[in-house]
Amino acid sequence: MPFGLAEPAVGEKGRTSAFHGFAGARGWAMISVMLAIIWHSRTGAARALAEAAHVASKGRSRLLPAELVQAADLLAVSGYLLVCPENLGTMSGAMKEFFDRNYYPLLGRVEGRPYASIISAGTDGQGAQAQLDRIVTGWRLRRVAEPMIVNLGAQTPEAILAPKIVPSSALVAAANLGAAIAEGIAMGVF
């Protein structure tokens, strides 16, 4: 079937404009927002990293606070960047609750989609990363970049609870990751 310019039909439920201007047969639609950047932050570090990735994606991502994300948001995109802090050796409770809320509605519906992760941590970050990877294994997502763990060195209760200033090198790395995933999705690499 020949391809034509996409024009959403009036009243046609579920149809979206194609992101590159082409669409196939009636009722078929491409995903318009390609990357969901899902984040949770208590002290600002994970949020700053997520925002850096979002800005660098040049309009090809949607920045979503973990507590607001629904299954429909995840089905409407082609890939995921998951950004959260490590708290007490695991991912933050709000990020875990995001997975609890959306896990079963997405089983069997997102296999093979690309994902990457950014963890802001006081020291190690490996516990949160391992937990995140175990969960998305059930969705059968495909990791497309090495985990990014930003160690901020917070060791005292005061330092742990204080607002964080993320080093510019980490913000640049997060931006590069967001841009690379968005570009890879757009080019069909993932």
C-alpha positions in Angstrom: 0.0 0.0 0.0 1.4 3.4 -0.9 2.3 5.9 1.9 0.8 9.3 2.0 1.1 12.4 4.2 -0.5 11.9 7.5 -3.5 14.0 8.3 -5.5 13.1 11.4 -9.1 12.4 10.5 -11.6 14.4 12.4 -13.3 12.3 15.0 -11.0 9.3 14.4 -10.2 8.0 17.8 -6.6 7.1 18.6 -5.1 8.5 15.4 -2.0 10.6 15.8 0.1 12.6 13.4 3.2 10.7 12.2 6.4 12.2 13.5 8.1 12.2 10.1 5.1 13.1 7.9 4.2 9.6 6.6 1.5 7.2 7.6 0.2 3.9 6.2 -3.3 2.5 5.9 -6.4 3.9 7.6 -6.3 3.6 11.3 -2.5 3.1 11.4 -0.5 5.8 13.2 3.1 6.3 14.2 4.1 7.3 17.7 4.5 11.1 17.8 6.5 11.4 21.1 9.3 8.9 20.8 11.0 8.9 24.2 9.4 9.0 27.7 11.8 10.4 30.4 10.3 9.1 33.6 11.8 10.6 36.7 11.5 10.9 40.5 13.6 13.2 42.7 13.7 14.1 46.3 16.6 16.5 46.4 16.8 17.7 42.8 19.6 15.6 41.3 17.5 13.1 39.4 15.2 15.9 38.2 18.2 17.9 36.9 19.6 14.9 35.1 16.2 14.1 33.5 15.7 17.7 32.4 19.2 17.8 30.8 18.3 14.6 28.8 14.9 16.1 27.8 16.3 19.4 26.6 19.0 17.6 24.5 16.3 15.4 22.9 15.2 18.4 20.9 11.5 17.9 21.3 11.5 14.2 20.8 10.8 13.3 24.4 8.2 13.8 27.1 9.3 14.5 30.7 7.0 12.6 33.0 7.1 12.7 36.8 6.9 9.0 38.0 3.9 9.7 40.2 1.8 10.8 37.3 2.7 8.2 34.7 -0.1 5.9 33.5 0.1 2.9 31.2 -1.3 4.9 28.3 1.7 7.3 28.6 4.0 4.3 28.2 2.2 2.8 25.3 2.3 6.2 23.4 6.1 6.2 23.1 8.8 4.1 21.5 11.3 4.0 24.4 12.1 4.9 27.9 14.7 6.8 30.0 14.2 6.0 33.7 15.8 8.5 36.1 15.7 8.2 39.9 17.7 8.4 43.1 18.9 5.5 45.1 17.4 5.6 48.5 18.5 3.1 51.2 20.1 0.9 48.5 17.1 0.7 46.2 15.3 2.9 43.8 13.1 5.6 45.4 9.7 4.6 46.6 7.9 6.8 44.1 9.7 5.1 41.2 8.9 1.7 42.6 5.3 2.7 42.9 5.4 3.8 39.2 6.4 0.3 38.3 3.8 -1.3 40.7 1.0 0.8 39.1 2.0 0.1 35.5 3.7 -3.3 35.5 0.8 -5.6 34.8 -1.1 -3.4 32.4 2.0 -3.3 30.2 3.0 -7.0 30.3 3.1 -8.3 26.7 2.6 -4.9 25.2 6.1 -3.2 25.2 8.5 -6.0 24.5 11.7 -5.0 22.7 11.3 -1.3 23.2 14.6 0.4 24.1 15.4 1.8 27.6 18.3 3.3 29.5 18.6 4.5 33.1 20.2 7.2 35.2 20.6 6.8 38.9 21.7 9.6 41.3 23.3 8.1 44.3 25.2 9.1 47.4 27.8 6.3 46.9 27.1 3.1 45.0 23.9 3.2 43.0 24.1 -0.5 42.1 21.2 -1.6 44.3 18.8 0.8 42.6 20.2 -0.1 39.2 19.8 -3.9 39.8 16.3 -3.4 41.1 15.3 -1.4 38.0 16.8 -3.9 35.6 15.1 -6.8 37.3 11.7 -5.1 37.0 12.0 -4.2 33.3 13.2 -7.7 32.5 9.5 -8.7 32.9 8.5 -6.1 30.3 11.3 -7.5 28.1 12.7 -4.0 27.4 16.0 -3.8 25.6 18.8 -1.9 27.3 20.5 0.4 24.7 23.0 2.2 26.8 25.2 1.4 29.8 23.6 2.4 33.1 24.6 5.9 34.1 25.2 6.2 37.9 26.0 9.7 39.2 27.7 9.5 42.6 27.2 12.7 44.5 29.1 11.5 47.6 26.4 12.4 50.2 27.2 10.4 53.3 25.9 12.3 56.3 22.2 12.7 57.1 22.5 16.4 56.4 24.2 15.9 53.1 21.8 13.1 52.0 18.7 15.3 52.7 20.2 18.5 51.3 19.3 19.8 47.8 21.9 18.6 45.3 24.0 20.4 42.8 24.8 18.0 39.9 28.3 18.5 38.4 28.2 19.9 34.9 30.0 16.8 33.6 27.1 14.6 34.8 24.5 17.0 33.2 26.4 16.8 29.9 26.5 13.0 30.1 22.8 12.9 30.8 22.1 15.3 27.9 24.2 13.1 25.6 22.3 10.0 26.7 18.9 11.7 26.1 20.0 13.0 22.7 21.5 9.6 21.6 18.4 7.6 22.6 16.0 10.0 20.9 18.1 10.1 17.8 18.5 6.3 17.8 14.7 5.8 18.0 14.1 8.4 15.3 16.5 6.7 13.0 15.1 3.3 13.7 18.4 2.0 15.2 16.5 0.6 18.2 
